[in-house]
Amino acid sequence: MTCILLLGGTTEASRMARALAEAGLAAEFSYAGRTEAPVAQPLPTRVGGFGGVAGLVDYLRARGISHLIDATHPFAAQMSRNAIAACAETGTALIGLERPAWAAQPGDRWTHVADIAGAVAALPEARARVFLAIGKQTLAPFVARPQHHYLLRLVDPPEGALPLPDAAAVIARGPFDLAGDTALLRDHAITHVVAKNAGGAGASAKLEAARALGLPVILIDRPRLPPRQVSATVEGVMGWLAGHTAPSTERGV
Ligand SMILES: NC(=O)c1ccc[n+]([C@@H]2O[C@H](COP(=O)([O-])OP(=O)(O)OC[C@H]3O[C@@H](n4cnc5c(N)ncnc54)[C@H](OP(=O)(O)O)[C@@H]3O)[C@@H](O)[C@H]2O)c1
């Protein structure tokens, strides 16, 4: 019997949840619990970590999960690695719902870096005004470049002082659009954008705005994952579940 666990936390995961609910499939949705008021889902929802690979193995067995759909963010690599390991151990079918990475277009001024440390190193020496569009969890390394002003965009207001000496935060939840992000970059006199190559439509407006304004972007590459089946679309995952179509790719990220 099909019993699905959907790992969420992205716009695509919410679309996947709607498709599963509309199809009447037995499925549950899992949030990490990072945001205070996560988007409500049309599926039974649990919140919080499983306790590493061992905890996820126990969970899959206890709940009789037959299929796991990993629709976490492309930078949620720990969760994705745990899912690969736990599914291999339990024989659970696994697919990643994985949006294609963004690719540069004419007019883009992108510097590609491998990770957060690379982004810190790629910032200029002279004082700059940086839109740091990387969430709240990996801000600390930018302390090494205290001469810059940093603009953050966060889902929830910060609980304490920001870890950077000269920083401001705007509180907003995507999806974002070109007009709004162009105004944001202009209003804050931003000179550099730092972003993760998340892919998808919901967060691409900042890159379009940077292109329109001629601003340089430091773009952090996705973390690599072990090989797994992936689909770029909700429809592809539904086909995989139905056993009608096999996803066309099997690769790491
Ligand atoms: N990283 C980003 O840039 C980013 C951006 C937007 C949204 N998100 C979303 O935010 C959440 C956390 O991301 P992260 O980068 O902190 O992940 P991560 O570093 O890969 O995961 C750290 C731990 O958080 C728990 N976890 C993560 N996703 C979970 C889920 N959907 N359900 C239950 N537990 C989960 C797991 O704990 P245990 O080991 O205890 O199981 C995992 O080992 C994810 O749902 C992700 O989709 C992340």
Ligand as a Chemical Component Dictionary entry (heavy atoms), coordinates in Angstrom:
data_LIG
# 
_chem_comp.id                   LIG 
_chem_comp.type                 NON-POLYMER 
_chem_comp.pdbx_formal_charge   0 
_chem_comp.three_letter_code    LIG 
# 
loop_
_chem_comp_atom.comp_id 
_chem_comp_atom.atom_id 
_chem_comp_atom.alt_atom_id 
_chem_comp_atom.type_symbol 
_chem_comp_atom.charge 
_chem_comp_atom.model_Cartn_x 
_chem_comp_atom.model_Cartn_y 
_chem_comp_atom.model_Cartn_z 
_chem_comp_atom.pdbx_ordinal 
LIG N1  N1  N 0  18.763 25.907 3.572  1  
LIG C1  C1  C 0  18.045 26.840 2.947  2  
LIG O1  O1  O 0  18.609 27.749 2.298  3  
LIG C2  C2  C 0  16.539 26.800 2.995  4  
LIG C3  C3  C 0  15.819 27.802 2.312  5  
LIG C4  C4  C 0  14.424 27.760 2.320  6  
LIG C5  C5  C 0  13.780 26.756 3.007  7  
LIG N2  N2  N 1  14.500 25.798 3.653  8  
LIG C6  C6  C 0  13.758 24.751 4.358  9  
LIG O2  O2  O 0  14.056 24.868 5.733  10 
LIG C7  C7  C 0  14.124 23.573 6.337  11 
LIG C8  C8  C 0  15.454 23.419 7.035  12 
LIG O3  O3  O 0  16.488 23.617 6.102  13 
LIG P1  P1  P 0  18.011 23.390 6.538  14 
LIG O4  O4  O 0  18.871 23.955 5.472  15 
LIG O5  O5  O -1 18.187 23.784 7.963  16 
LIG O6  O6  O 0  18.075 21.798 6.442  17 
LIG P2  P2  P 0  19.291 20.815 6.716  18 
LIG O7  O7  O 0  20.478 21.569 7.211  19 
LIG O8  O8  O 0  19.465 19.925 5.551  20 
LIG O9  O9  O 0  18.682 19.912 7.875  21 
LIG C9  C9  C 0  19.133 19.953 9.220  22 
LIG C10 C10 C 0  18.195 19.077 10.010 23 
LIG O10 O10 O 0  16.906 19.675 10.092 24 
LIG C11 C11 C 0  15.909 18.664 10.059 25 
LIG N3  N3  N 0  15.060 18.856 8.878  26 
LIG C12 C12 C 0  15.343 19.549 7.739  27 
LIG N4  N4  N 0  14.297 19.548 6.902  28 
LIG C13 C13 C 0  13.321 18.834 7.521  29 
LIG C14 C14 C 0  11.994 18.490 7.174  30 
LIG N5  N5  N 0  11.419 18.906 6.021  31 
LIG N6  N6  N 0  11.276 17.723 8.059  32 
LIG C15 C15 C 0  11.830 17.330 9.237  33 
LIG N7  N7  N 0  13.080 17.640 9.621  34 
LIG C16 C16 C 0  13.819 18.391 8.778  35 
LIG C17 C17 C 0  16.658 17.340 10.052 36 
LIG O11 O11 O 0  16.862 17.010 11.428 37 
LIG P3  P3  P 0  17.085 15.487 11.908 38 
LIG O12 O12 O 0  18.475 15.138 11.525 39 
LIG O13 O13 O 0  16.870 15.595 13.394 40 
LIG O14 O14 O 0  16.060 14.648 11.222 41 
LIG C18 C18 C 0  17.959 17.717 9.386  42 
LIG O15 O15 O 0  19.025 16.839 9.654  43 
LIG C19 C19 C 0  13.908 22.562 5.218  44 
LIG O16 O16 O 0  12.579 22.111 5.306  45 
LIG C20 C20 C 0  14.154 23.333 3.950  46 
LIG O17 O17 O 0  13.375 22.847 2.882  47 
LIG C21 C21 C 0  15.867 25.801 3.677  48 
# 
loop_
_chem_comp_bond.comp_id 
_chem_comp_bond.atom_id_1 
_chem_comp_bond.atom_id_2 
_chem_comp_bond.value_order 
_chem_comp_bond.pdbx_ordinal 
LIG N1  C1  SING 1  
LIG C1  O1  DOUB 2  
LIG C1  C2  SING 3  
LIG C2  C3  SING 4  
LIG C2  C21 DOUB 5  
LIG C3  C4  DOUB 6  
LIG C4  C5  SING 7  
LIG C5  N2  DOUB 8  
LIG N2  C6  SING 9  
LIG N2  C21 SING 10 
LIG C6  O2  SING 11 
LIG C6  C20 SING 12 
LIG O2  C7  SING 13 
LIG C7  C8  SING 14 
LIG C7  C19 SING 15 
LIG C8  O3  SING 16 
LIG O3  P1  SING 17 
LIG P1  O4  DOUB 18 
LIG P1  O5  SING 19 
LIG P1  O6  SING 20 
LIG O6  P2  SING 21 
LIG P2  O7  DOUB 22 
LIG P2  O8  SING 23 
LIG P2  O9  SING 24 
LIG O9  C9  SING 25 
LIG C9  C10 SING 26 
LIG C10 O10 SING 27 
LIG C10 C18 SING 28 
LIG O10 C11 SING 29 
LIG C11 N3  SING 30 
LIG C11 C17 SING 31 
LIG N3  C12 SING 32 
LIG N3  C16 SING 33 
LIG C12 N4  DOUB 34 
LIG N4  C13 SING 35 
LIG C13 C14 SING 36 
LIG C13 C16 DOUB 37 
LIG C14 N5  SING 38 
LIG C14 N6  DOUB 39 
LIG N6  C15 SING 40 
LIG C15 N7  DOUB 41 
LIG N7  C16 SING 42 
LIG C17 O11 SING 43 
LIG C17 C18 SING 44 
LIG O11 P3  SING 45 
LIG P3  O12 DOUB 46 
LIG P3  O13 SING 47 
LIG P3  O14 SING 48 
LIG C18 O15 SING 49 
LIG C19 O16 SING 50 
LIG C19 C20 SING 51 
LIG C20 O17 SING 52 
# 
